[in-house]
Amino acid sequence: MSTPQATTPSPWRWVPSAYLAEGIPFALVIWVAGTLFKDLGHTDSQITLATGSIGIAWSLKPFWAAFLDMYRTKKFFVLTMELLMAGLLCSIAVALPLPNYFQITIAVLWVLAFASATQDICVDGIYITSLDAAKQAAFIGVQGVFWNAGRLFATAAIVWAAGSLKEDHGLTTTAAWGWAFGLAAATMGALALYHWFALPTGSLTTRPQNLQAIQHTFTDSILDFFRKEKIWGMLMFVFLYRSSEGLLLVEGPLFLQASTAVGGLGLSLKQKGLIDGTVSTLASLGAGLLGGVFMAKYGLKRNTLIFMALCLNLPHITFVILAQLAGPGHTLSLWTISTLVTIEKLGYSFGMVANMLYMMQQISPGKYSMTHYAFCTALMNLMLVPTQMISGPLADYFGYKLYFIIVMFAAIPSILAAWFAPFTRTDPPKLA
């Protein structure tokens, strides 16, 4: 791993905002776009097949991650991508009133996803090369919390804004969503401005002198990755850890929004935004911090990894309960829905910390730490592509009651992956 820069500013100045900026566009593509299309009358199958496939952008990161280490600085690419994403979000707002808005929006979301993936690579690269192992462990919870804060800003504030503009101020659906995406664009622009001053550069690598050197560096980064001890077992863990979560990520929110006539909960946009923006927000943020504290205190080892896998997957039973209680003539209180959704979000935020730390400290260290971490997150997201794409058709075919039972059975590979995950490095320094 590269030596951290002596002049790196305090992590508190940039880690929260950097991972906030990572979470917002990911959530807009994976979750908020689905809420938008559901509000415009599209089916679950149409939504998950169209938006789920976009997730492959984050799985293709290894194909250009190495090249980002060869040109300019990591900070340069973060700022460029954040400004580009602000412009793309504005273009979605402009496209919504058009007759072919669905095709245009999907195309823009694809570009947005690749820009977001590039930002992720370089933010993670700055994190890995600017902080030593002890600080990486100390701030892994902060990283997760603010990534989730970005996700929650998109799924709560943006969705609530669209609902309020439509329900309270009489705007049309397309106009309300246009203003909501404008708010998202302004936020990304503001984060880019802040990062111009606050974000460290990250370690600098030796620049290749010619095309042959570039090809050699790219090839060597791949070969070096697969030369790591027990790499295939470690990659199996990364691939399977979120097997159940992938089936829930997109379909869970669609279930909340679906009509009670088809077995959904029938929440309005404001109610959906309110649930994500109140108790469940605090629970998610707190769980991410607690997960970081837990891992810093007890270390990354087999028993803690298995425990975190259980925390990630067992709360999925809350959606089984909600699906069994929902249906025509069964109106659940907002308090009941909020409580059960919050429990699931708490488990997700807490359990995900172990996954990120395993990739960062067991697989990524070495000559190409930023590139190899990108390889890991790409594989992690690769599992989400097919699971998210098939979630809508499965839910439409089986119905919500049976579908969420299937989700619970999909947790078995995740827990087995944690049980058998290889450990080839000693634990990093523990914090009291």
PAPARO-984894 format. One record per residue: y, x, z of N, C-alpha, C in turn; residue in one letter. Coordinates in steps of 0.2 Angstrom, whole numbers, plus 5000, padded with zeros to 4 digits. Each point is the difference from the previous one (the first is absolute). Layout:
! PAPARO-984894
YXZYXZYXZA;...
This chain:
! PAPARO-984894
499450045000500649965000500650045000M;500549984997500750044999500350005007S;500350065002500450005006500649955000T;500149965005500649965000500650045000P;500549974997500750034999500350005007Q;500350065001500450015007500649955000A;500349984995500649965000499849934999T;499449985001499849934999500449965006T;500349944998500449965005499449975004P;500349975006499549965004499649954996S;499449995002499649954996500349935001P;500349995006500349935001500549994996W;500350044996500549994995499849974994R;499450024998499749994993499349975000W;499650015005499349974999500149925000V;500349975005500149935000500249974993P;500650024998500349984994499550014993S;499750065000499650024995499449954999A;499749995005499449955000500249935000Y;500649985002500349944999500049994992L;500350054997500150004993499350004996A;499550025003499350004997499849935000E;500049975006499749935001500349954996G;500750004999500349944997499749994992I;500150054996499749984993499349995000P;499650035004499349985000499949935002F;500349985005499949935002500349954995A;500550024997500349954994499549994995L;499750064998499549994994499349965003V;499850025006499349985002500149935003I;500549995004500049935003500649954998W;500650035000500549964998500049974993V;499850044995499949974994499549945000A;499550015003499549945001500349945003G;500450015005500449945003500549974995T;500350044996500549984995499649954995L;499450034997499749964995499649945003F;499850005006499749945003500649955001K;500650025002500549955000500249974993D;499950044995500149984993499449964997L;499549995004499449954998499450044997G;500050065000499450044998499449995004H;499450014998499449995004499850075003T;499650005005499850065004499750054995D;499549974995499750054995500550034996S;500549964997500550034996500450065004Q;500249985006500450055004499650065001I;499450005003499650065002499850044994T;499849974995499850044994500650044997L;500649975000500650034997500350055005A;500049995006500450045005499550055003T;499349985001499550055002499950064996G;500049994994499950054995500650055000S;500649985002500650055000499850055006I;499649995005499950045005499750074998G;499750004994499750064997500550064999I;500649985000500650054999499950055006A;499949975006500050055006499350045000W;499549984996499450034999500050064995S;500549994996500050054994500550065002L;500250005007500550065002499750074999K;499450015000499850074999500150034993P;500149954995500150034994500750034998F;500549985005500650034999500350035007W;499650005005500350035006500150075000A;499550044997500150075000500650024996A;500249964995500650024996500649995003F;500049965006500649995004500250065004L;499450045001500150065004500350064995D;500149994994500250054995500749994998M;500349955001500749994997500549975005Y;500650035001500549985004499750005007R;500249955005499850005006499749935002T;499649995005499849945003500549955001K;500650025003500549965002500349974993K;500150044995500349984994499649944997F;499350005000499649954998500049935004F;500150015007500149955004500649964998V;500650035000500649974998500049974993L;499750034995500049974994499649944999T;499450005004499649945000500349945004M;500350025005500349945004500649974996E;500450044996500549974996499749964994L;499550034997499649964995499849945002L;499749995006499749945003500549955001M;500650025002500549965001500249964994A;500150044994500149974994499549954997G;499350025002499549964997500049935004L;500150005007500149945003500549964998L;500650034998500549964997499849964993C;499650044996499849974994499549945001S;499650005005499649955002500449935001I;500550015004500549955002500349974993A;500150044996500349984993499549964996V;499450025000499549984996499749935002A;500049985007499749945002500249944997L;500649994998500249944996499749994993P;499750064997499850004993499349965000L;499949974994499449974999499350045001P;500150064998499450055000500150045006N;500349985006500150045006499450035003Y;499449964999499450035003499850064997F;500050014994499850064996500550055001Q;500649995000500550055001500050035007I;499949955005500050025007499450055001T;499449984998499450045000500150074997I;500350004995500250074996500450045005A;500649975002500450045005499750025006V;499549965003499750015006499550064999L;499750014994499650064998500550065000W;500650004997500450065001500250015007V;500249955004500250015007499450035004L;499449984998499450035004500050074999A;500050034993500050074999500650045003F;500649975000500550035004499950005007A;499749955003499950005007499450055002S;499550014995499550055002500350074999A;500450014996500450074999500450015007T;500349955002500450015006499550015006Q;499549975000499550015006499750075000D;499950034994499750074999500550045004I;500650004998500550055002500249995007C;500149935002500149995008499550035004V;499349994998499550035004500050074999D;500250034995500050074999500550035004G;500649975001500550025005499750005007I;499749955002499749995006499550055002Y;499650024995499450045002500350085000I;500550014996500250074999500650025005T;500349945003500650015004499850005007S;499449975002499850005007499450035001L;499950035006499450045002499549945003D;499450035001499449955002500249965006A;500350035005500249965006500549944998A;500550024996500549954999499749954995K;499650024996499649954995499749955004Q;499650025006499749955004500449965004A;500650035002500549965004500349954996A;500250014994500349964996499649954995F;499450015001499549964995500149935002I;500149985007500149935002500749984997G;500550045000500749984998500049994992V;499650044997499949994993499749944998Q;499549985004499649944998500549945002G;500350005006500549955002500549984995V;500350054997500649994996499749984993F;499450034998499749974994499949935000W;499749985006499949935001500749965001N;500550035003500749975000500249984993A;499950054995500249994993499649944997G;499350005002499649944998500349945003R;500150005006500349945003500749984998L;500450044998500649994998500049964993F;499550024996499949974994499749935001A;499450005004499749935000500349955005T;500450035004500449955005500749994998A;500450054999500749994999500149984993A;499750034995500149984993499749934999I;499449985002499849944999500449945004V;500250025006500449955004500649994996W;500350054998500749994996499949964994A;499450014996499949954995499949935002A;499649995005499949935003500749975003G;500450045003500649975003500549984994S;500050054995500549984994499849944997L;499349994999499749944997500149945004K;499850005007499949945004500749985003E;500450055002500649995004500650004995D;500050034995500650014996499949964993H;499449974998499949974994500050044994G;499850065000499950044994499449984997L;499950014994499449994996499550065002T;499449994999499550055002500150074997T;500250004993500150064997500650035002T;500649965002500650035002499950035007A;499649975004499950025007499650065000A;499550014996499650065000500450064997W;500549984995500450054997500450035005G;500449965004500450035005499650045005W;499449985002499550035005499850074997A;499950014994499850064997500650054999F;500649964999500650045001500150045006G;499949965006500050035006499550065001L;499449994997499650065000500250064996A;500349994995500350054996500650045004A;500449965003500650035004499750045005A;499549985004499750045005499750064998T;499650004994499850074997500550044998M;500649984997500650044999500350035006G;500049965005500350035007499650055003A;499349994999499650055003500050074996L;500149994993500150064996500650045002A;500649965001500650035002499950045007L;499749975005499950035006499550064999Y;499550004996499650064999500350054997H;500549994996500450054997500250055005W;500249985006500350045006499450025005F;499649965001499550005006499350034998A;499850004994499350024999500050074998L;499550045004499950074998499750014993P;500050064998499850014993499250015000T;499750025005499350015000499950074998G;499450035001499950074998500050014992S;500250054998500050024993499450044998L;499849984994499450044997500250054995T;499650054998500250044995499949964993T;500650014996500049964994499650034995R;499649974996499650034994500550024995P;499850054997500450034994499949974993Q;499449974999499949984993499449945001N;499949974994499549955000499350025002L;499850064999499450035002499950005008Q;500650025003500050005007500049935003A;500349954997500049935002499349985000I;499750014994499349985000499550035005Q;500150065001499650045005500149975007H;500749995002500149975006499749935001T;500149964995499749935000499250005001F;499750044996499350015000499850035007T;500350055002499850035007500149955006D;500549964999500149955006499449955000S;499749984994499549965000499350035003I;499950064997499450045002500150025008L;500550025002500150015007499949945004D;500149944998499949945004499349995001F;499650014994499349985000499650065003F;500350065001499650055004500149995007R;500349965003500149995007499349985003K;499950025006499349995003499949925002E;499449984998499949935001500549954997K;500250024994500649964997499749934998I;499449994998499849944997499949955006W;499750025006500049965006500749985002G;500550045000500649985002500349954995M;499950014994500349954995499749945000L;499349995002499749945001500349965006M;500250045005500449965006500649974997F;500450044997500749984997499949944996V;499550004996499949954995499849935003F;499550015005499849945004500349975006L;500550045002500349985007500449934999Y;500249994995500449944999499749954995R;499350005000499649954996500249935002S;500049985006500149935002500849994999S;500450045002500749995000500249994993E;499850034995500249984993499949934998G;499549975003499849934998500549955004L;500450035005500449965004500850014998L;500150064998500750024999500449954996L;499849984994500349954996499949935001V;499349995001499849935001500249975006E;500050045006500249975006500749965000G;500550044997500749975000500049944995P;499650004994499949944996499749945003L;499550015005499749955004500549975004F;500550045003500549975005500549954996L;500150024993500549964996499649944997Q;499450004999499649954996500049935003A;500049954996500149935003499449995004S;500149955005499449985004499549964996T;500249974995499649964996499450054997A;500150064999499550054998499750045005V;500249995006499750045006500550055003G;500650004997500550055002500349985006G;500550045003500449985005500749964999L;500250014993500649964998500750025003G;500050075002500750025002500550014995L;500649985002500650014995500250075000S;500450024996500250074999500450025007L;500449965002500350025007499550015005K;499649955001499550015005499550064999Q;499950024994499650064999500450065002K;500650004998500550065001500150005008G;500049945003500150005007499550035004L;499349994998499550035003499950074999I;500250034994500050074999500650035004D;500549965001500650045002500149995008G;499649975003500149995008499550045004T;499549965003499550035004499650054997V;499749984994499650044996500350074998S;500750004999500350064998500050055006T;500249975006500050045006499350035002L;499549954999499350025001499850064996A;500149994993499850064995500450065002S;500650005001500450065002499750035006L;499949965005499850035006499350035000G;499549964996499350034999500050064996A;500550014995500050064997500250065004G;500549995004500250055005499450025005L;499749945003499450015004499550044997L;499849994994499550034996500250085000G;500650014998500250075000499950045007G;500249965005500050035007499250015002V;499649954998499350005001499750064997F;500250014993499750064997500250075002M;500750005002500250065002499750025007A;499949955004499750025007499250014999K;499749964997499250014999499850044995Y;500450014995499850054994499649964995G;499950034994499749974994499250025001L;499649965002499350025000499649934999K;499350015000499649954998500149935004R;500050015007500049945004500749964999N;500550044999500749975000500049974993T;499750034995500049974993499649935000L;499550005003499649945000500449945004I;500350025005500449955004500549984996F;500450044996500549984996499849954994M;499450024998499749954994499849935003A;499850005006499949935003500649975001L;500650035002500649975001500349984994C;499950034994500249984994499649944997L;499449995001499649954997499849945004N;499950015006499849945005500649945000L;500650025000500549955000500049954993P;499750024995499949964994499749935002H;499750005005499749935002500549955002I;500650025001500649955001500049964993T;499950034994500149964994499449954999F;499450025003499449965000500249945004V;500350015006500249945004500549964997I;500550034997500549964997499849964994L;499550034996499749964994499649945003A;499650015005499649955003500449945002Q;500650015003500449955003500549974995L;500150034994500549984995499649944996A;500449974996499749954995500449945000G;499949954996500349944999500049965007P;500649985002500149965006500050045007G;499950074999500050055006500650044999H;500549985004500750045000500050045006T;499950074999500050045006500850025002L;500150015007500650015002500250074998S;500750014999500250074998499850055005L;500049985006499850055006499350024999W;499649964999499350024999499950054994T;500349984994500050044994500350075002I;500550005003500450065001499650055005S;499749975005499650045005499450034996T;499649964996499450034997500250054995L;500549994996500350054995500250065003V;500349995006500350065003499450055003T;499549975002499450035002499750054995I;500049974994499750034994500550064998E;500649995000500550054998500050065006K;499949985006500050055005499450054999L;499449974998499450044999500150044994G;500349984995500150034993500450065002Y;500649995003500550065001499750055005S;499649985005499750055005499550044996F;499549964996499450044997500250044995G;500549994996500250044994500250075002M;500350015006500250065002499550064999V;499449985002499450055000499850024993A;500149954995499850014993500550054997N;500749995002500550054997499950075003M;499950005007499950075003499450034998L;499449974998499450034998500250034993Y;500349974996500250034993500450065001M;500549995004500550055001499750075003M;499649995005499850065004499250024998Q;499649964998499350024998500050024993Q;500349974995499950014993500650044997I;500649985001500650034997500250075001S;499950035006500250075001499850054995P;500450054999499850054995500650024995G;499850034995500550024995500449954997K;499749944998500349954997500049935004Y;500350015006500049955005500349934998S;500650004996500349944998499649974995M;499750044995499649974994499449975003T;499750045005499349975002500149945005H;500650005003500149935004500149954995Y;500350014994500149954995499349984997A;499650054999499349984998499749955005F;500050015006499749965006500349934999C;500749995000500349945001499849964993T;500050044995499849974993499349965001A;499550045003499349975000500049945005L;500450015005500149945005500249944996M;500550014996500349944997499649984994N;499550044998499649984994499549955003L;499850005006499649955003500349935000M;500750005001500449945000500149974994L;499950034994500149974994499549954998V;499450025000499549944999499949955005P;500150025006499949955006500649954999T;500650024999500649964999499949954994Q;499850034994499949964994499549955001M;499550015003499549955001500149955005I;500450025005500149955006500349934998S;500450004995500249934998499549964996G;499650034995499549964997499449985005P;499950055005499549985005500249945005L;500650015002500349945004500049944996A;500250004994500049944996499349974999D;499550044999499449984999499649975006Y;500150045006499649985006500449965005F;500750004999500449975005500150045005G;500649995004500250045005499550015006Y;499749945002499650015006499450054999K;499750004994499450054999500350064998L;500650014997500250064997500250055006Y;500349975006500250055005499350025004F;499549965000499450035003499750064995I;500149994994499850064996500450065001I;500649995002500550065002499750035006V;499749965005499850035006499450054998M;499549974996499450044998500250074996F;500649994997500250064996500350065005A;500149985006500250055005499450055002A;499449984999499450055002500150074996I;500150004994500150074997500550045003P;500649975002500550035003499850045007S;499749965004499750035006499550055000I;499549994995499550054998500450074998L;500549994996500350064997500350045006A;500349965005500350045006499550035004A;499449975000499450035004499850064997W;499950014994499750054997500650054997F;500649995001500550044997499950085002A;500050054995500050075002500650025004P;499950055004500650045003499950074999F;500450034996499950074999500550055003T;500549975003500650035003500049995008R;500250055004500149985007500649965001T;500049965005500649965002500650035000D;500649984998500650035000500349995008P;500550045002500250005006500149935003P;499849985006500149935003500750005003K;500349945001500650005003499849955007L;500350025005499949975006500349935000A;
